[in-house]
Amino acid sequence: MRRAEQIRYLVLAVQREGNRQLTSGLKPLGVTPAQSEVLRILGEHAPMTLTALGRMLVCESGSNPSRLVDKLVDARLVNRVADDQDRRQVSLTLTAHGRSRERAVNVIENVVYSELESTFDRVDVDGLIGYLELLVHGRSAGRALAERIAAESISAPI
């Protein structure tokens, strides 16, 4: 097996295993990993437009994740309010139930992240992050992640 192929499959295997762990943790909440990503982004950055949300999503491609948001609106986790001036523009926020669910998602994610962090002493984490960023640089998922990282650094307390 070529090294590039091995890397590709290792990245895929890690992503699938992480998704399995996250799915298992989220199951009692009735939320999928993609929905949990929306809840976390809105929890940190709402109110925001559907387009702005789409730019930060790594789980969904494209800039208009309306089906994903529709399910969260139907579940009464997200409020969608049309702009008075332009009904094509909508503002998204979490409902009280959505805020509660977002906090629970955060706890579950932290368990998954703690497990990952428990192996950090065995690898060059900065080198690994740099390499993975290089692989997605300029691509839609890489741009979405860069947008989130930039937004977090702007909103981080000083």
C-alpha positions as CSV (number, residue, x, y, z in Angstrom):
1,M,0.0,0.0,0.0
2,R,1.3,3.4,-0.9
3,R,2.0,5.8,2.0
4,A,-0.5,8.3,0.6
5,E,-3.2,5.6,0.4
6,Q,-2.4,4.5,4.0
7,I,-2.7,8.1,5.2
8,R,-6.0,8.5,3.3
9,Y,-7.4,5.4,4.9
10,L,-6.1,6.2,8.4
11,V,-7.7,9.7,8.2
12,L,-11.0,8.0,7.1
13,A,-10.7,5.4,9.9
14,V,-10.1,8.0,12.5
15,Q,-13.0,10.1,11.3
16,R,-15.3,7.1,11.3
17,E,-14.2,6.0,14.8
18,G,-14.7,9.5,16.1
19,N,-18.1,9.7,14.5
20,R,-19.1,6.3,16.1
21,Q,-18.0,7.5,19.5
22,L,-19.8,10.9,19.1
23,T,-23.0,9.2,17.7
24,S,-23.1,6.8,20.6
25,G,-22.7,9.7,23.1
26,L,-25.3,11.8,21.4
27,K,-27.9,9.0,21.0
28,P,-29.6,9.7,24.3
29,L,-30.0,13.3,23.3
30,G,-31.7,12.4,19.9
31,V,-29.1,14.5,18.0
32,T,-26.9,13.5,15.2
33,P,-23.2,14.6,14.9
34,A,-24.1,17.0,12.1
35,Q,-27.0,18.5,14.2
36,S,-24.7,18.7,17.2
37,E,-22.2,20.8,15.1
38,V,-25.0,23.2,14.3
39,L,-26.0,23.5,17.9
40,R,-22.4,24.1,19.0
41,I,-21.9,26.8,16.3
42,L,-25.1,28.6,17.2
43,G,-24.3,28.2,20.9
44,E,-21.0,30.1,20.3
45,H,-22.0,32.6,17.6
46,A,-25.8,33.1,17.3
47,P,-27.6,35.0,16.1
48,M,-26.4,34.3,12.6
49,T,-27.7,33.8,9.1
50,L,-28.1,30.4,7.4
51,T,-25.3,31.4,5.0
52,A,-22.9,32.3,7.9
53,L,-23.7,29.0,9.6
54,G,-23.0,27.1,6.3
55,R,-19.6,28.8,6.0
56,M,-18.6,27.3,9.4
57,L,-20.0,23.8,9.0
58,V,-17.4,21.1,8.4
59,C,-20.1,18.3,8.4
60,E,-22.1,19.7,5.5
61,S,-20.9,20.8,2.2
62,G,-22.3,24.0,0.6
63,S,-23.3,27.3,2.2
64,N,-27.0,26.6,2.7
65,P,-27.6,23.8,5.2
66,S,-31.4,24.4,5.2
67,R,-32.5,20.7,5.6
68,L,-30.3,20.3,8.6
69,V,-31.6,23.5,10.2
70,D,-35.2,22.5,9.3
71,K,-34.9,19.4,11.4
72,L,-33.6,21.4,14.3
73,V,-36.4,23.9,13.9
74,D,-39.0,21.0,13.8
75,A,-37.4,19.6,17.0
76,R,-37.8,23.1,18.6
77,L,-34.1,23.4,19.2
78,V,-33.5,26.3,16.8
79,N,-35.5,29.5,16.1
80,R,-35.6,30.8,12.5
81,V,-36.7,34.4,12.2
82,A,-37.2,36.1,8.9
83,D,-35.7,39.6,8.5
84,D,-38.4,42.3,8.4
85,Q,-36.8,44.0,5.5
86,D,-35.7,40.9,3.4
87,R,-37.6,37.7,4.0
88,R,-34.9,35.8,2.2
89,Q,-32.6,36.5,5.1
90,V,-33.2,34.5,8.3
91,S,-31.6,34.8,11.7
92,L,-30.9,31.6,13.6
93,T,-30.7,31.3,17.4
94,L,-31.1,28.5,19.9
95,T,-34.3,28.0,21.8
96,A,-34.1,27.5,25.5
97,H,-34.4,23.7,24.8
98,G,-31.7,24.1,22.2
99,R,-29.3,25.9,24.6
100,S,-29.8,23.0,27.1
101,R,-29.1,20.5,24.4
102,E,-26.1,22.4,23.2
103,R,-24.6,22.3,26.8
104,A,-25.2,18.5,26.9
105,V,-23.5,18.1,23.5
106,N,-20.5,20.1,24.8
107,V,-20.1,17.7,27.7
108,I,-20.2,14.7,25.4
109,E,-17.7,16.3,23.0
110,N,-15.4,17.0,25.9
111,V,-15.4,13.3,26.8
112,V,-14.4,12.4,23.3
113,Y,-11.7,15.2,23.2
114,S,-10.3,14.0,26.6
115,E,-9.8,10.6,25.2
116,L,-7.9,12.0,22.2
117,E,-5.8,14.2,24.4
118,S,-4.8,11.2,26.5
119,T,-2.5,10.2,23.6
120,F,-0.9,13.6,22.9
121,D,2.3,12.7,24.8
122,R,3.0,10.0,22.2
123,V,2.9,12.2,19.0
124,D,4.0,15.5,17.6
125,V,0.5,17.1,17.7
126,D,1.6,20.4,16.2
127,G,3.2,18.6,13.3
128,L,0.1,16.4,12.8
129,I,-2.2,19.5,12.9
130,G,0.0,21.3,10.4
131,Y,0.0,18.3,8.0
132,L,-3.7,17.8,8.2
133,E,-4.3,21.6,7.7
134,L,-2.1,21.3,4.6
135,L,-4.2,18.5,3.2
136,V,-7.5,20.5,3.5
137,H,-6.1,24.0,2.8
138,G,-8.1,25.8,0.1
139,R,-10.9,23.2,0.1
140,S,-14.4,23.6,1.3
141,A,-14.0,21.7,4.6
142,G,-10.7,23.4,5.2
143,R,-12.3,26.9,4.6
144,A,-15.2,26.0,7.0
145,L,-12.7,25.0,9.7
146,A,-10.6,28.1,9.2
147,E,-13.8,30.2,9.4
148,R,-14.6,28.6,12.8
149,I,-11.1,29.0,14.1
150,A,-11.1,32.7,13.1
151,A,-14.5,33.3,14.7
152,E,-13.4,31.6,17.9
153,S,-10.3,33.7,18.1
154,I,-12.4,36.9,17.7
155,S,-14.9,35.9,20.3
156,A,-12.3,34.4,22.8
157,P,-12.0,36.4,26.0
158,I,-8.8,38.3,26.4
